[in-house]
Amino acid sequence: MQIILLYYYIRHPYNFDKMYNKNNKNNNLLNLKNKISKNKKIVLAPMAGITDGKFCKKYKNLFAIVCIGAYDLDKDSQIASEKIVNRGRKEFLYNLDEFDNIIQQNIMDAKESGAPVSVNVRFKDINKSIDKIKTILQHSDIFELNCHCRQKEITDLGIGQELLKKENNRILKNNLKIINKINNELSGQLNGQLHGSSTPIFLKIRANFISSNELINNLNNVKDYFDGLHIDCFYPNKNCADLDYLMDLRNNFKDKIIIGNNSVNSINDAKNMLKYCDFVSVARCILRDNIEWIKEINNKTEKYIY
Ligand SMILES: Cc1cc2nc3c(=O)[nH]c(=O)nc-3n(C[C@H](O)[C@H](O)[C@H](O)COP(=O)(O)O)c2cc1C
């Protein structure tokens, strides 16, 4: 038995940790994994003002996961988005009072892609966002907190990538604690008892805003409150992903699902990134309609990965 386990560990070092660390979080991840087609490794990354339910449902059976959003959950973040739109960038603008219907419809449409749906969100004040968080947790397959946005109107609120900084770690922790509490209450997981599965919580983060060591320290403080990391391996002044940064995070968060991202445009790019993550996501290459390689990798993934 030990020899079999050792062999499994050598071939699947990350899956091993997930398999043998049995807790509620891992049940969430197991449920998510069951929803993802086994041969699919490519995720649609969120693009504000673009990736809504209608956009996702154009891509049937192409992606492992589709991300919609970013959606604003409170007035401050929505005002920031209005300012961003006024200077010519796309954002999703809507009446916040109608959010419940809007998000449910978008999740339903996105599910027509055949993939589980992740909802990328931003908010300034969690107390004004609780009802909307509840709705997302009830209807989505992944709740993705945006710690990535670098638009000034958003960072001026102390959110987006600002949440990665040490001085904002307390706010990030508080927000994640509340999201987890709602999640557990919704799934009936109280007093450590598992009655149902809850929705996995992911953080969308950006590399090189702070050093990988600093980020790892800050994320270690909140590691009990998230299940996955969606990492834009942004490499300043380079046209490629920073895979060393991704590797540092992979090595430090072996029990989390990791989606790597940035500048993946081909099977080769995806294969290189998949050495350090479970999935890779793509954004701009979809806008350029560069999707043939994804169909190809879906057909061949078993050969490449397993
Ligand atoms: C037009 C556009 C809008 C984006 N909006 C969001 C967003 O709302 N939330 C987010 O987490 N990332 C957003 N991103 C970042 C992408 O998800 C992705 O991390 C980035 O584009 C790098 O991946 P790529 O090289 O495949 O494009 C956006 C990217 C683009 C191009």
The ligand as an SDF file (V2000), in Angstrom:
LIG
                    3D

 31 33  0  0  0  0  0  0  0  0999 V2000
  -10.9290   43.7740  -21.0980 C   0  0  0  0  0  0  0  0  0  0  0  0
  -10.4880   43.0240  -19.8740 C   0  0  0  0  0  0  0  0  0  0  0  0
  -11.2460   43.0900  -18.7070 C   0  0  0  0  0  0  0  0  0  0  0  0
  -10.8450   42.3950  -17.5640 C   0  0  0  0  0  0  0  0  0  0  0  0
  -11.6320   42.4230  -16.4510 N   0  0  0  0  0  0  0  0  0  0  0  0
  -11.3180   41.6620  -15.3770 C   0  0  0  0  0  0  0  0  0  0  0  0
  -12.1820   41.5890  -14.2580 C   0  0  0  0  0  0  0  0  0  0  0  0
  -13.2450   42.1860  -14.2420 O   0  0  0  0  0  0  0  0  0  0  0  0
  -11.8100   40.8230  -13.2000 N   0  0  0  0  0  0  0  0  0  0  0  0
  -10.6170   40.1350  -13.1920 C   0  0  0  0  0  0  0  0  0  0  0  0
  -10.3360   39.4490  -12.2120 O   0  0  0  0  0  0  0  0  0  0  0  0
   -9.7900   40.1780  -14.2420 N   0  0  0  0  0  0  0  0  0  0  0  0
  -10.0990   40.9120  -15.3340 C   0  0  0  0  0  0  0  0  0  0  0  0
   -9.2710   40.9450  -16.4180 N   0  0  0  0  0  0  0  0  0  0  0  0
   -7.9870   40.2030  -16.3810 C   0  0  0  0  0  0  0  0  0  0  0  0
   -8.0900   38.8520  -17.0800 C   0  0  0  0  0  0  0  0  0  0  0  0
   -8.9800   37.9970  -16.3730 O   0  0  0  0  0  0  0  0  0  0  0  0
   -6.6960   38.2130  -17.1650 C   0  0  0  0  0  0  0  0  0  0  0  0
   -6.1940   38.0520  -15.8610 O   0  0  0  0  0  0  0  0  0  0  0  0
   -5.7000   39.0410  -17.9730 C   0  0  0  0  0  0  0  0  0  0  0  0
   -6.2920   39.5590  -19.1570 O   0  0  0  0  0  0  0  0  0  0  0  0
   -4.4740   38.2090  -18.3820 C   0  0  0  0  0  0  0  0  0  0  0  0
   -4.8680   37.0570  -19.1100 O   0  0  0  0  0  0  0  0  0  0  0  0
   -4.7060   36.9700  -20.7170 P   0  0  0  0  0  0  0  0  0  0  0  0
   -3.2500   37.1580  -21.0000 O   0  0  0  0  0  0  0  0  0  0  0  0
   -5.2160   35.6050  -21.0800 O   0  0  0  0  0  0  0  0  0  0  0  0
   -5.5100   38.0780  -21.3220 O   0  0  0  0  0  0  0  0  0  0  0  0
   -9.6350   41.6470  -17.5690 C   0  0  0  0  0  0  0  0  0  0  0  0
   -8.8790   41.5930  -18.7510 C   0  0  0  0  0  0  0  0  0  0  0  0
   -9.2920   42.2690  -19.8910 C   0  0  0  0  0  0  0  0  0  0  0  0
   -8.4500   42.1640  -21.1460 C   0  0  0  0  0  0  0  0  0  0  0  0
  1  2  1  0
  2  3  1  0
  2 30  2  0
  3  4  2  0
  4  5  1  0
  4 28  1  0
  5  6  2  0
  6  7  1  0
  6 13  1  0
  7  8  2  0
  7  9  1  0
  9 10  1  0
 10 11  2  0
 10 12  1  0
 12 13  2  0
 13 14  1  0
 14 15  1  0
 14 28  1  0
 15 16  1  0
 16 17  1  0
 16 18  1  0
 18 19  1  0
 18 20  1  0
 20 21  1  0
 20 22  1  0
 22 23  1  0
 23 24  1  0
 24 25  2  0
 24 26  1  0
 24 27  1  0
 28 29  2  0
 29 30  1  0
 30 31  1  0
M  END
$$$$
